[in-house]
Amino acid sequence: MRVYARWTTAALAVAALAACDDDATAPEGNPAFAVEVSGERFTVEVTTPSQVQEMEARLSSGATGVVIGDIEAGAAGHNQPWSWHMVPSTVHTADASIELCDGRPSLVEDDLEYWLDTVGQFCPWGAKVVERIR
């Protein structure tokens, strides 16, 4: 019983220390970028260093191109005011893509069921990474 109590106490102490974060400037969540296409903005999150590198390269160059990702319903806490988001692990950039997934964020919003069930991804042409949010 004493060993169990010691392990429990140790685990609680570690959890308490992990929960303490005095750095109010620490970013929350995955790196996120604002993307503009045809005067409309949407936000993507990315999960890997190579994705961050791709998005940072687009941001620093000012180049337009394609930002591609699978889409799911819900803003996922980062893509407001839209009711959809790109799945972070699938986001990448390209110079070209098929026309089927090209459009504006509002087009996805206006016919979300079609985009989710038929197209499955969003790949706006002329997309420009305009800001790193976190």
DSSP file (Angstrom, degrees, kcal/mol; ACC not computed):
  #  RESIDUE AA STRUCTURE BP1 BP2  ACC     N-H-->O    O-->H-N    N-H-->O    O-->H-N    TCO  KAPPA ALPHA  PHI   PSI    X-CA   Y-CA   Z-CA
    1    1 A M     >        0   0    0      0, 0.0     4,-2.2     0, 0.0     5,-0.2   0.000 360.0 360.0 360.0 -37.4    0.0    0.0    0.0
    2    2 A R  H  >  +     0   0    0      2,-0.2     4,-2.5     1,-0.2     5,-0.2   0.896 360.0  51.7 -65.6 -39.7    2.9    2.4    0.8
    3    3 A V  H  > S+     0   0    0      1,-0.2     4,-2.5     2,-0.2    -1,-0.2   0.924 110.2  49.5 -61.8 -43.7    4.4    1.9   -2.6
    4    4 A Y  H  > S+     0   0    0      1,-0.2     4,-2.5     2,-0.2    -2,-0.2   0.912 111.0  49.6 -60.9 -43.2    1.1    2.7   -4.3
    5    5 A A  H  X S+     0   0    0     -4,-2.2     4,-2.5     2,-0.2    -1,-0.2   0.888 110.8  49.8 -64.3 -39.8    0.7    5.8   -2.2
    6    6 A R  H  X S+     0   0    0     -4,-2.5     4,-2.6     2,-0.2    -2,-0.2   0.922 112.3  47.0 -65.5 -43.7    4.2    7.0   -3.1
    7    7 A W  H  X S+     0   0    0     -4,-2.5     4,-2.7     2,-0.2    -2,-0.2   0.911 112.9  49.2 -64.8 -41.5    3.6    6.4   -6.8
    8    8 A T  H  X S+     0   0    0     -4,-2.5     4,-2.4     2,-0.2    -2,-0.2   0.924 112.3  47.8 -63.2 -44.7    0.3    8.2   -6.6
    9    9 A T  H  X S+     0   0    0     -4,-2.5     4,-2.1     2,-0.2    -2,-0.2   0.913 113.4  48.3 -62.6 -43.0    1.9   11.1   -4.8
   10   10 A A  H  X S+     0   0    0     -4,-2.6     4,-2.4     2,-0.2    -2,-0.2   0.916 111.4  49.6 -64.0 -43.4    4.7   11.3   -7.3
   11   11 A A  H  X S+     0   0    0     -4,-2.7     4,-2.4     1,-0.2    -2,-0.2   0.907 111.2  49.2 -63.4 -41.7    2.4   11.1  -10.3
   12   12 A L  H  X S+     0   0    0     -4,-2.4     4,-2.3     2,-0.2    -1,-0.2   0.885 110.4  51.2 -64.8 -38.7    0.2   13.9   -8.8
   13   13 A A  H  X S+     0   0    0     -4,-2.1     4,-2.3     2,-0.2    -2,-0.2   0.918 110.9  47.6 -65.2 -43.5    3.3   16.1   -8.2
   14   14 A V  H  X S+     0   0    0     -4,-2.4     4,-2.4     1,-0.2    -2,-0.2   0.919 112.4  49.6 -63.0 -43.8    4.5   15.6  -11.8
   15   15 A A  H  X S+     0   0    0     -4,-2.4     4,-1.8     1,-0.2    -2,-0.2   0.897 110.4  50.6 -62.4 -40.6    1.0   16.4  -13.1
   16   16 A A  H  X S+     0   0    0     -4,-2.3     4,-1.0     1,-0.2    -1,-0.2   0.907 111.4  47.7 -65.1 -41.8    0.8   19.6  -11.0
   17   17 A L  H  < S+     0   0    0     -4,-2.3     3,-0.5     1,-0.2    -2,-0.2   0.894 110.7  51.6 -65.9 -39.1    4.2   20.8  -12.2
   18   18 A A  H  < S+     0   0    0     -4,-2.4    -1,-0.2     1,-0.2    -2,-0.2   0.844 107.1  54.0 -65.6 -33.1    3.3   20.1  -15.8
   19   19 A A  H  < S+     0   0    0     -4,-1.8     2,-0.6    -5,-0.2    -1,-0.2   0.736  89.4  90.0 -74.5 -22.1    0.1   22.1  -15.4
   20   20 A C     <  +     0   0    0     -4,-1.0     2,-0.4    -3,-0.5    -4,-0.0  -0.666  49.3 164.1 -79.6 118.8    2.0   25.1  -14.2
   21   21 A D        +     0   0    0     -2,-0.6    -3,-0.0     1,-0.1     5,-0.0  -0.868  15.3 176.4-138.2 101.8    3.0   27.3  -17.1
   22   22 A D        +     0   0    0     -2,-0.4     2,-1.2     1,-0.1    -1,-0.1   0.540  56.6  99.0 -82.6  -6.2    4.0   30.8  -16.2
   23   23 A D    >   +     0   0    0      1,-0.2     3,-1.5     2,-0.1    -1,-0.1  -0.682  47.2 179.5 -87.0  95.3    4.8   31.7  -19.8
   24   24 A A  T 3  S+     0   0    0     -2,-1.2    -1,-0.2     1,-0.3    -2,-0.0   0.624  77.9  62.4 -70.3 -12.5    1.8   33.6  -21.0
   25   25 A T  T 3  S+     0   0    0     -3,-0.1    -1,-0.3     2,-0.1    -2,-0.1   0.487  72.4 119.6 -92.1  -2.4    3.4   34.0  -24.4
   26   26 A A    <   -     0   0    0     -3,-1.5     2,-0.0     1,-0.1    -5,-0.0  -0.428  69.8-115.7 -64.2 131.2    3.6   30.3  -25.2
   27   27 A P        -     0   0    0      0, 0.0     2,-0.4     0, 0.0    -1,-0.1  -0.338  22.9-135.9 -68.8 149.9    1.6   29.5  -28.3
   28   28 A E        -     0   0    0      2,-0.1     2,-0.0    -2,-0.0     0, 0.0  -0.893  61.0  -9.5-106.6 136.2   -1.5   27.3  -28.0
   29   29 A G  S    S-     0   0    0     -2,-0.4     3,-0.1     2,-0.0    16,-0.0  -0.189 103.2 -28.4  79.0-170.7   -2.2   24.6  -30.6
   30   30 A N  S    S-     0   0    0      1,-0.2    17,-0.1    -2,-0.0    -2,-0.1  -0.302  80.8 -78.7 -74.7 160.9   -0.4   23.9  -33.8
   31   31 A P        -     0   0    0      0, 0.0    15,-2.3     0, 0.0     2,-0.4  -0.379  56.1-160.8 -57.0 139.9    1.2   26.5  -36.0
   32   32 A A  E     -A   45   0A   0     13,-0.2   101,-2.3    -3,-0.1   102,-1.3  -0.965  11.5-167.1-132.7 146.0   -1.5   28.4  -37.9
   33   33 A F  E     -AB  44 132A   0     11,-2.7    11,-2.6    -2,-0.4     2,-0.4  -0.982  19.4-130.4-133.6 142.1   -1.4   30.5  -41.0
   34   34 A A  E     -AB  43 131A   0     97,-2.8    96,-2.3    -2,-0.4    97,-1.2  -0.783  25.2-164.8 -89.7 134.7   -3.9   32.9  -42.6
   35   35 A V  E     -AB  42 129A   0      7,-3.1     7,-2.2    -2,-0.4     2,-0.4  -0.969   2.7-156.0-122.8 134.7   -4.5   32.3  -46.3
   36   36 A E  E     +AB  41 128A   0     92,-3.0    92,-2.5    -2,-0.4     2,-0.3  -0.924  15.7 169.9-115.1 136.4   -6.2   34.7  -48.7
   37   37 A V  E >  S-A   40   0A   0      3,-3.0     3,-2.1    -2,-0.4    90,-0.1  -0.964  71.8 -14.7-144.4 126.3   -7.9   33.9  -51.9
   38   38 A S  T 3  S-     0   0    0     -2,-0.3     3,-0.1    88,-0.3    89,-0.1   0.851 128.6 -51.6  50.3  41.2  -10.0   36.2  -54.0
   39   39 A G  T 3  S+     0   0    0      1,-0.3     2,-0.3    65,-0.0    -1,-0.3   0.509 118.3 107.2  78.8   4.7  -10.3   38.7  -51.1
   40   40 A E  E <   -A   37   0A   0     -3,-2.1    -3,-3.0     2,-0.0     2,-0.4  -0.881  55.1-147.6-115.5 149.1  -11.5   36.0  -48.6
   41   41 A R  E     +A   36   0A   0     -2,-0.3     2,-0.3    -5,-0.2    -5,-0.2  -0.883  17.6 171.0-117.5 147.4   -9.4   34.6  -45.7
   42   42 A F  E     -A   35   0A   0     -7,-2.2    -7,-3.1    -2,-0.4     2,-0.4  -0.942  25.6-126.7-141.7 165.0   -9.3   31.2  -44.1
   43   43 A T  E     -A   34   0A   0     -2,-0.3    43,-0.4    -9,-0.2     2,-0.4  -0.928  18.0-167.6-120.0 137.7   -7.0   29.7  -41.5
   44   44 A V  E     -A   33   0A   0    -11,-2.6   -11,-2.7    -2,-0.4     2,-0.3  -0.934   8.5-150.9-119.9 147.0   -5.0   26.5  -41.7
   45   45 A E  E     -A   32   0A   0     41,-0.4     2,-0.3    -2,-0.4    46,-0.2  -0.859  12.8-161.4-106.7 150.9   -3.1   24.7  -39.0
   46   46 A V        -     0   0    0    -15,-2.3    43,-0.2    -2,-0.3    46,-0.0  -0.912  11.6-164.0-129.3 159.6   -0.1   22.5  -39.8
   47   47 A T        +     0   0    0     41,-0.5    42,-0.1    -2,-0.3    -1,-0.1   0.608  61.9  62.6-120.9 -16.6    1.5   19.7  -37.7
   48   48 A T  S  > S-     0   0    0      1,-0.1     4,-2.2   -17,-0.1     3,-0.2  -0.802  76.5-119.9-117.4 156.1    5.0   19.0  -39.1
   49   49 A P  H  > S+     0   0    0      0, 0.0     4,-2.5     0, 0.0     5,-0.1   0.864 114.8  54.7 -57.5 -36.6    8.2   20.9  -39.5
   50   50 A S  H  > S+     0   0    0      2,-0.2     4,-2.2     1,-0.2     5,-0.1   0.882 107.7  49.4 -68.0 -35.7    8.1   20.4  -43.3
   51   51 A Q  H  > S+     0   0    0      2,-0.2     4,-2.5    -3,-0.2     5,-0.2   0.925 110.9  49.7 -66.0 -43.0    4.5   21.9  -43.5
   52   52 A V  H  X S+     0   0    0     -4,-2.2     4,-2.9     1,-0.2     5,-0.2   0.923 110.1  51.6 -59.9 -43.7    5.7   24.9  -41.4
   53   53 A Q  H  X S+     0   0    0     -4,-2.5     4,-2.3     1,-0.2    -1,-0.2   0.912 109.6  49.2 -60.6 -43.8    8.6   25.3  -43.8
   54   54 A E  H  X S+     0   0    0     -4,-2.2     4,-2.0     2,-0.2    -1,-0.2   0.934 114.6  44.2 -60.3 -46.8    6.3   25.3  -46.8
   55   55 A M  H  X S+     0   0    0     -4,-2.5     4,-2.4     1,-0.2    -2,-0.2   0.895 113.2  50.5 -68.6 -39.9    3.9   27.8  -45.3
   56   56 A E  H  X S+     0   0    0     -4,-2.9     4,-2.9    -5,-0.2     5,-0.2   0.888 108.6  53.4 -63.9 -38.8    6.8   30.1  -44.1
   57   57 A A  H  X S+     0   0    0     -4,-2.3     4,-2.0    -5,-0.2     6,-0.3   0.917 111.0  45.8 -62.8 -43.0    8.4   30.0  -47.6
   58   58 A R  H  X S+     0   0    0     -4,-2.0     4,-1.8     2,-0.2     5,-0.5   0.913 113.6  50.1 -64.7 -41.7    5.1   31.1  -49.2
   59   59 A L  H  < S+     0   0    0     -4,-2.4    -2,-0.2     1,-0.2    -1,-0.2   0.941 113.7  43.4 -62.6 -48.3    4.7   33.8  -46.5
   60   60 A S  H  < S+     0   0    0     -4,-2.9    -1,-0.2     1,-0.2    -2,-0.2   0.821 117.0  46.0 -70.7 -30.7    8.2   35.2  -46.9
   61   61 A S  H  < S-     0   0    0     -4,-2.0    -1,-0.2    -5,-0.2    -2,-0.2   0.762  94.2-139.6 -82.4 -24.4    8.1   35.1  -50.7
   62   62 A G     <  +     0   0    0     -4,-1.8    -3,-0.1     1,-0.2    -4,-0.1   0.566  49.3 153.0  75.5   6.5    4.7   36.6  -51.1
   63   63 A A        -     0   0    0     -5,-0.5    66,-0.5    -6,-0.3     2,-0.3  -0.342  38.3-138.6 -71.3 148.7    4.0   34.1  -53.9
   64   64 A T  E     +C  128   0A   0     64,-0.1     2,-0.3    -3,-0.1    64,-0.2  -0.743  43.9 118.5-100.9 157.7    0.6   32.9  -54.8
   65   65 A G  E     -C  127   0A   0     62,-1.9    62,-2.9    -2,-0.3     2,-0.4  -0.846  62.1 -40.9-179.4-144.6   -0.1   29.3  -55.6
   66   66 A V  E     -D   94   0B   0     28,-2.7    28,-2.2    -2,-0.3     2,-0.5  -0.917  32.9-165.6-114.8 135.1   -2.2   26.4  -54.2
   67   67 A V  E     -D   93   0B   0     57,-0.8     2,-0.4    -2,-0.4    26,-0.2  -0.991  23.0-168.2-114.2 120.2   -2.8   25.5  -50.6
   68   68 A I  E     +D   92   0B   0     24,-3.2    24,-2.2    -2,-0.5     2,-0.3  -0.843  17.7 143.8-115.6 143.6   -4.3   22.0  -50.5
   69   69 A G  E     -E  122   0C   0     53,-1.5    53,-2.5    -2,-0.4    22,-0.1  -0.915  48.5-100.7-170.0 150.4   -5.9   20.0  -47.7
   70   70 A D  E     -E  121   0C   0     17,-0.3    17,-3.0    -2,-0.3     2,-0.3  -0.433  45.3-136.5 -65.0 148.2   -8.6   17.5  -47.0
   71   71 A I  E     -F   86   0D   0     49,-1.9     2,-0.3    15,-0.3    15,-0.2  -0.853  22.1-178.1-115.7 150.8  -11.6   19.3  -45.4
   72   72 A E  E     -F   85   0D   0     13,-2.4    13,-2.1    -2,-0.3     2,-0.1  -0.936  36.0 -93.1-136.0 158.4  -13.9   18.4  -42.5
   73   73 A A  E    S+F   84   0D   0     -2,-0.3    11,-0.3    11,-0.2     3,-0.1  -0.402  85.7  49.2 -69.9 149.7  -17.0   20.0  -41.0
   74   74 A G  S    S-     0   0    0      9,-3.0    -2,-0.2     1,-0.1     9,-0.1   0.186  84.0-104.2  96.6 145.5  -16.4   22.4  -38.1
   75   75 A A    >>  -     0   0    0      8,-0.1     4,-2.0     1,-0.1     3,-1.9   0.635  41.4-143.0 -76.9 -13.8  -14.1   25.3  -37.6
   76   76 A A  T 34  -     0   0    0      1,-0.3    -1,-0.1     2,-0.2     7,-0.0   0.720  59.3 -69.6  58.5  24.3  -11.9   23.2  -35.4
   77   77 A G  T 34 S+     0   0    0      1,-0.1    -1,-0.3     2,-0.0    -2,-0.0   0.470 133.6  57.9  78.8   0.7  -11.2   26.2  -33.2
   78   78 A H  T <4 S+     0   0    0     -3,-1.9    -2,-0.2   -35,-0.1    -1,-0.1   0.532  85.8  66.2-136.8 -12.2   -9.1   28.0  -35.8
   79   79 A N  S >< S-     0   0    0     -4,-2.0     3,-1.3     3,-0.1     5,-0.3  -0.141  75.8-176.4-112.7  40.0  -11.1   28.6  -39.0
   80   80 A Q  T 3   +     0   0    0      1,-0.3     3,-0.1    -5,-0.1   -37,-0.0  -0.508  60.3  27.7 -70.8 146.0  -13.8   31.0  -37.9
   81   81 A P  T 3  S+     0   0    0      0, 0.0    -1,-0.3     0, 0.0    -6,-0.1  -0.964 107.8  83.4 -92.5   9.6  -16.1   32.2  -39.3
   82   82 A W    <   -     0   0    0     -3,-1.3    -3,-0.1     1,-0.1    24,-0.1  -0.349  69.8-139.2 -75.9 153.2  -16.3   29.2  -41.6
   83   83 A S  S    S+     0   0    0     -9,-0.1    -9,-3.0    -3,-0.1     2,-0.3  -0.012  83.9  53.6 -99.8  28.9  -18.0   26.0  -40.6
   84   84 A W  E     -F   73   0D   0     -5,-0.3     2,-0.3   -11,-0.3   -11,-0.2  -0.924  62.6-166.6-148.5 168.1  -15.3   23.8  -42.1
   85   85 A H  E     -F   72   0D   0    -13,-2.1   -13,-2.4    -2,-0.3     2,-0.4  -0.984  29.1-103.7-154.6 159.5  -11.5   23.4  -41.8
   86   86 A M  E     -F   71   0D   0    -43,-0.4   -41,-0.4    -2,-0.3   -15,-0.3  -0.721  44.6-109.4 -82.6 138.1   -8.6   21.8  -43.6
   87   87 A V    >>  -     0   0    0    -17,-3.0     3,-2.3    -2,-0.4     4,-0.6  -0.572  28.9-137.2 -67.8 117.3   -7.3   18.7  -41.7
   88   88 A P  G >4 S+     0   0    0      0, 0.0     3,-1.1     0, 0.0   -41,-0.5   0.825  98.3  55.4 -51.3 -41.6   -3.9   19.9  -40.4
   89   89 A S  G 34 S+     0   0    0      1,-0.2   -43,-0.1   -43,-0.2    -2,-0.1   0.634 109.1  49.4 -69.7 -11.5   -1.9   16.8  -41.2
   90   90 A T  G <4 S+     0   0    0     -3,-2.3    -1,-0.2   -20,-0.2     2,-0.2   0.487  81.3 115.7-104.9  -4.3   -3.0   17.0  -44.9
   91   91 A V    <<  +     0   0    0     -3,-1.1     2,-0.3    -4,-0.6   -22,-0.2  -0.464  33.9 142.0 -73.4 132.2   -2.2   20.7  -45.6
   92   92 A H  E     -D   68   0B   0    -24,-2.2   -24,-3.2    -2,-0.2     2,-0.3  -0.963  41.6-112.6-156.1 171.9    0.5   21.4  -48.2
   93   93 A T  E     +D   67   0B   0     -2,-0.3     2,-0.3   -26,-0.2   -26,-0.2  -0.758  29.9 172.0-110.3 157.7    1.4   23.8  -51.0
   94   94 A A  E     -D   66   0B   0    -28,-2.2   -28,-2.7    -2,-0.3     3,-0.1  -0.963  39.1-126.6-153.7 165.8    1.6   23.2  -54.7
   95   95 A D  S    S+     0   0    0     -2,-0.3     2,-0.3     1,-0.2    -1,-0.1   0.728  93.4   5.1 -87.9 -24.9    2.1   25.2  -57.9
   96   96 A A        +     0   0    0    -30,-0.1     2,-0.3    29,-0.1    -1,-0.2  -0.977  61.8 174.2-153.6 161.3   -1.0   23.7  -59.6
   97   97 A S        -     0   0    0     -2,-0.3     2,-0.1    -3,-0.1     5,-0.0  -0.940  43.7 -67.9-157.2 176.1   -3.9   21.4  -58.9
   98   98 A I    >   -     0   0    0     -2,-0.3     3,-0.6     1,-0.1     4,-0.2  -0.362  41.1-124.3 -71.4 155.3   -7.1   20.0  -60.5
   99   99 A E  G >  S+     0   0    0      1,-0.2     3,-1.7     2,-0.2    -1,-0.1   0.769  97.4  78.9 -72.5 -26.7   -9.9   22.5  -61.0
  100  100 A L  G 3  S+     0   0    0      1,-0.3    -1,-0.2    22,-0.0    19,-0.1   0.837  99.9  38.8 -53.4 -38.5  -12.5   20.5  -59.1
  101  101 A C  G <  S+     0   0    0     -3,-0.6    22,-3.2    22,-0.1    -1,-0.3   0.359  92.6 109.6 -98.7   6.7  -11.2   21.6  -55.7
  102  102 A D    <   +     0   0    0     -3,-1.7     2,-0.3    20,-0.2   -36,-0.0  -0.516  43.8  93.5 -77.8 148.1  -10.5   25.2  -56.7
  103  103 A G        -     0   0    0     -2,-0.2    -2,-0.0    22,-0.1    22,-0.0  -0.972  69.3 -66.7 162.2-169.6  -12.7   28.0  -55.3
  104  104 A R    >>  -     0   0    0     -2,-0.3     4,-1.5     1,-0.1     3,-0.9  -0.747  44.4-110.6-105.5 156.9  -13.2   30.5  -52.6
  105  105 A P  H 3> S+     0   0    0      0, 0.0     4,-2.3     0, 0.0     5,-0.1   0.868 118.9  57.5 -54.0 -36.9  -13.8   29.8  -48.9
  106  106 A S  H 3> S+     0   0    0      1,-0.2     4,-2.5     2,-0.2     5,-0.1   0.813 100.5  56.7 -67.0 -28.9  -17.4   31.1  -49.3
  107  107 A L  H <> S+     0   0    0     -3,-0.9     4,-1.2     2,-0.2    -1,-0.2   0.905 108.4  46.9 -67.1 -40.5  -18.1   28.6  -52.1
  108  108 A V  H >< S+     0   0    0     -4,-1.5     3,-0.5     1,-0.2     7,-0.3   0.941 113.9  48.7 -62.6 -46.8  -17.2   25.7  -49.7
  109  109 A E  H >< S+     0   0    0     -4,-2.3     3,-0.9     1,-0.2    -2,-0.2   0.894 108.1  54.0 -59.9 -42.8  -19.4   27.3  -47.0
  110  110 A D  H 3< S+     0   0    0     -4,-2.5    -1,-0.2     1,-0.3    -2,-0.2   0.749 126.6  20.3 -68.4 -24.9  -22.3   27.7  -49.4
  111  111 A D  T <X S+     0   0    0     -4,-1.2     4,-1.9    -3,-0.5     3,-0.5  -0.323  75.6 153.3-139.4  53.6  -22.4   24.1  -50.4
  112  112 A L  H <> S+     0   0    0     -3,-0.9     4,-2.9     1,-0.2     5,-0.3   0.849  70.1  57.4 -57.1 -41.1  -20.5   22.3  -47.6
  113  113 A E  H  > S+     0   0    0      1,-0.2     4,-3.0     2,-0.2     5,-0.3   0.917 108.1  47.6 -58.3 -44.4  -22.2   19.0  -48.0
  114  114 A Y  H  >>S+     0   0    0     -3,-0.5     4,-2.8     2,-0.2     5,-1.5   0.932 113.3  48.0 -60.3 -47.3  -21.1   18.8  -51.7
  115  115 A W  I  <>S+     0   0    0     -4,-1.9     5,-3.9    -7,-0.3    -2,-0.2   0.895 117.4  41.9 -63.6 -40.3  -17.5   19.7  -50.8
  116  116 A L  I  <5S+     0   0    0     -4,-2.9    -2,-0.2    -5,-0.2    -1,-0.2   0.935 124.4  33.7 -71.7 -46.7  -17.3   17.2  -48.0
  117  117 A D  I  <5S+     0   0    0     -4,-3.0    -3,-0.2    -5,-0.3    -2,-0.2   0.798 133.4  20.7 -83.6 -30.6  -19.1   14.3  -49.7
  118  118 A T  I  <5S+     0   0    0     -4,-2.8    -3,-0.2    -5,-0.3    -2,-0.1   0.854 131.6  29.0-106.5 -51.8  -17.9   14.8  -53.3
  119  119 A V  I   <S-     0   0    0     -5,-1.5    -3,-0.2     1,-0.1    -4,-0.2   0.951  72.9-169.7 -81.6 -51.7  -14.8   16.9  -53.5
  120  120 A G      < +     0   0    0     -5,-3.9   -49,-1.9    -6,-0.2     2,-0.3   0.218  60.2  49.5  84.1 -16.6  -13.2   16.0  -50.2
  121  121 A Q  E     -E   70   0C   0    -51,-0.3     2,-0.4    -6,-0.2   -51,-0.2  -0.967  68.9-133.4-148.8 164.8  -10.5   18.7  -50.3
  122  122 A F  E     +E   69   0C   0    -53,-2.5   -53,-1.5    -2,-0.3   -20,-0.2  -0.980  24.5 166.0-122.3 132.8  -10.0   22.4  -50.9
  123  123 A C        -     0   0    0    -22,-3.2   -55,-0.2    -2,-0.4   -22,-0.1  -0.458  16.7-166.3-146.0  67.2   -7.3   23.6  -53.2
  124  124 A P    >   -     0   0    0      0, 0.0   -57,-0.8     0, 0.0     3,-0.8  -0.332  16.2-134.3 -63.7 132.5   -7.8   27.3  -54.1
  125  125 A W  T 3  S+     0   0    0      1,-0.2   -59,-0.2   -59,-0.2   -22,-0.1  -0.515  89.6  28.4 -76.8 152.2   -5.7   28.6  -56.9
  126  126 A G  T 3  S+     0   0    0      1,-0.2   -88,-0.3    -2,-0.2    -1,-0.2   0.725  83.6 162.0  69.5  21.2   -4.0   31.9  -56.4
  127  127 A A  E <   - C   0  65A   0    -62,-2.9   -62,-1.9    -3,-0.8     2,-0.5  -0.523  21.2-161.4 -74.7 139.5   -3.9   31.4  -52.6
  128  128 A K  E     -BC  36  64A   0    -92,-2.5   -92,-3.0   -64,-0.2     2,-0.7  -0.985  17.8-135.2-127.1 124.7   -1.5   33.6  -50.7
  129  129 A V  E     +B   35   0A   0    -66,-0.5   -94,-0.2    -2,-0.5   -67,-0.2  -0.691  32.8 170.8 -75.6 117.2   -0.2   32.9  -47.2
  130  130 A V  E     +     0   0A   0    -96,-2.3     2,-0.3    -2,-0.7   -95,-0.2   0.587  52.3  13.6-110.4 -13.5   -0.6   36.4  -45.6
  131  131 A E  E     -B   34   0A   0    -97,-1.2   -97,-2.8     0, 0.0     2,-0.7  -0.959  54.5-134.5-164.0 140.7    0.1   35.9  -41.9
  132  132 A R  E     -B   33   0A   0     -2,-0.3   -99,-0.3   -99,-0.2    -3,-0.0  -0.908  22.6-174.7 -94.2 120.8    1.5   33.5  -39.4
  133  133 A I              0   0    0   -101,-2.3  -100,-0.2    -2,-0.7    -1,-0.2   0.873 360.0 360.0 -85.1 -41.0   -1.0   33.5  -36.5
  134  134 A R              0   0    0   -102,-1.3  -101,-0.1  -107,-0.1    -2,-0.1   0.271 360.0 360.0-155.9 360.0    0.9   31.3  -34.1
